């Protein structure tokens, strides 16, 4: 009689695992600063260049290193203690945020400087994200892994709600530079939380000790030869390229289509986070009662439909409501795919498999960002988002007809 009650408590894993609780609260606080950083960087790129293509370039610069370096990052996560890797990477990200604050506050920031620092941020993230993602199983064990993934997504999207809202207020009252300053301060929370975590050393058989080329080749063969994993990775790739551009172009859409300022843009970003947070809590609360295959199919179809609606919207309220739906569909889609990948991966490959996932999900977004920026420059942000969403809808319909195993629970 206790299992059903537990399945509807989205916070059970936080209550049960002190290590994960410390990790989650510190990480969520830090991610609020990260979202402030993201909002400020996009608006600063627009202010410095007045060019939607440059906005896309800055966004791409933050994710291109993930495409290039996540696989080596996953190898590091499988070879060294993951907690230590996360701590070092977070400390380096703190230094980068301080530098961003100083350049913006002193008026020395340039477009080239913004792109260079975005590249640095992305490089650090390429090593931090696989280690952080693969650390979760060490904090909660396999029994609560899927709940922890959903809660981790919930924390990410709680930050997505709070971060843009705070950023909009900070930009209006203090200026863009202080978004970067508060981001730097937020790293203190995650570093404090990480310092309190104690995890047992991994067993020798779960640590990769071979060469780098051998380790990367091993995981690529594993992904390619495991049918479900290969299907899911390709789904993630297409959704990353065609679904993410709405976030890249949101500052342009807010200003040029909806006539909004930085505060309005922050509100739209908040709406995406509200939807995503709701979707994450549903996943964490009722995971055992969700038929994951049908939910994956539904979210994959609904997401591009909402994106088409956003592309057509000319009223702020309509766009805001549609973006709530976009956020919910995105997080349900991503959480189910992440959970299914982690269910089938062997422990010694976990960091590298998650690096493949990160490479595809985040690292391929520069492709979408470049295409979105180019399209917005030539035909406008609405048409660029609408075209991507239409292609995404066609792919989703084809994919679930072609691969019926995606509908399995």
PyMOL commands that set and color helices and strands:
alter all, ss='L'
color gray80, all
select helices_A, chain A and resi 2-7+12-16+18-49+52-79+82-105+111-140+145-173+177-195+204-206+212-225+227-243+245-248+250-257+262-289+292-312+316-344+347-361+365-379+381-402+404-407
alter helices_A, ss='H'
color red, helices_A
deselect
rebuild
show_as cartoon
